[in-house]
Amino acid sequence: MSIWVDVAKVSSGINVVVLLALSAIWARNYLTFRSKHAVGLLVFGVFLLAENALAFYMYLLDPTLSGWFSTKVPVIVWRLMMLLHVFETIGLAFLAWVTVD
């Protein structure tokens, strides 16, 4: 089971870093162009960042929840959580590539 836990933790951590970078770019673009598209991407990024930061906190930092996640959560749940985080990481990588290009 620990591989699923580790992949979910790493993936959510990567998502936080990528979303911080993307949100900074989108904030700069909004300040430069004042477009609805840029502010829409920024709002999207901030909410997704909050979700991933909370997941990362629950997986690693909160003593009660991290212990519970490590011992009481069934394997199928970890597989699904890992899959969601990995899909999100892949999507964010593509979005980062499109944004930076």
ZIJO-V958986 format. One record per helix or strand. SS is the DSSP state (~ for helix, > for strand). FROM is the first residue (numbers start at 1). TO is the last residue. If there is no record, write none. Layout:
{{SS;FROM;TO} {SS;FROM;TO}}
This chain:
{{~;2;33} {~;36;61} {~;63;71} {~;75;100}}
